Amino acid sequence: MPDGLATVAQVIERLGDQPGGPELLALGAERDELMLIGGAVRDLLLGLCPRELDVVVADGAADLASELASRVGALAGEGSVQRSQTAFHERFHTALVSWSDGQIDIATRRSESYAAPGALPEVSVGTIEQDLRRRDFTVNAIAIELGEPGRGTLHSAVHGLEDLAAKRLRVLHDTSFLDDPTRLLRLARYRARLGFEIEPHTADLARKALHGGALATVSRSRLGAELRLALSESEALAALVSVERLGALGAIHPGLRLDVAVAERALELSPVDAHPEVLLMASLLLGGESGNGAPLAEGQMFALLDSLEFTAPARDRIIRSAVVAPSLVARMQDAGRPSQLHGALASEALEAVALAGALAAPDSASELAARSWLGSLRNVHLAIGGEDLLAAGIPAGPEIGRRLGAALAAKLDGEIHGAREEELAVALERQG
Ligand code: CTP
């Protein structure tokens, strides 16, 4: 094994610590031809924790999935089998077992051919060598047998281990990006996530594929799925920067623009309960341009996100954040008191406020307002509710809301400090 990589024995030992790992090892002891493969092997050899486990079998992916699902479920106790789910994909001979703690992807070893560039592949059952050769990058084309009697035997595409040790991304053949141009986006993602270099010939092939319009041969829905994978990386901004550096952002849509400084500041401002993928996508649209150099109009944003198949709630939240953020800068500037800030921001998404703070000049009143809203003010609530006012004799109706609003404003502005009696007194005294 090259320097810097774990040994096969260590990989198998660490597999036992992963969710679903002990069950896979137990099943391997009962059946041959079960292999750990792809990202799971890559990560375990690097000493990292895999995000999910991928295995291949000679056949019987569906049976293995059912068996695994029941073992994983049985471990968690009575009735929990329902909590693990299995899904089969007939065309690709794959199955997926997922449960609260983990996920195992099962594929039948196969070879693939592409009827047309960018089309989904035709698959047929194949050998492990064919299965390794069909993959995207050499570092993802390594497998370790879990089945007996060969447990621990390692299979690798040419250059697999050497590239993994050298932290290098290399395609397995010259038409890889043309067959499946989504690999261009995977290349960018892996470079950002793993911090790997792109091998020069692979970089050249990627450049040529992009310039030749390879991404235009892929359906918008697949492009959207790849973009969402980049946005869901734990270092999502680094993934987007990598996509842009490769020249692939404009190929997804010519209107998208990445302003790294704004995106970085917005992420820094956003609280843990904000959605970074919404914020980053909104920032791409916010800086975006339509064909004539003008900013993207709301309708264009809508069409763009729809074509990439964002869900309706995500699409609406992203667009609202991108559209409203510039106007929030001025609204935050004008809000002198916390209660006025509440009036300006309470109905806006956290991502919109974070983005507005990032658009404001550093240390400006608007930036400080965004920071204070996101950091604490948005969490200021009254201890009393409408029922307290009803009990005190205020008739049901809009007056209740107005009086509660007045009490909240007083609390936000530091006039009262939280005791229920104080809040109630203010609510009874003021009409709002
Ligand atoms: N793969 C490929 N081309 C693609 C997508 C996937 O060749 N367009 C292969 C890769 O070899 C990859 C495997 O299918 O290793 C499984 O894909 P995926 O689950 O997306 O990646 P992982 O290997 O699990 O790696 P990670 O999730 O860590 O990115």
Residues whose N, C-alpha, C, O or C-beta is under 5 A from the ligand:
A	BS01	CTP	G38 G39 A40 R134 R135 D136 N140 D180 T182 R183
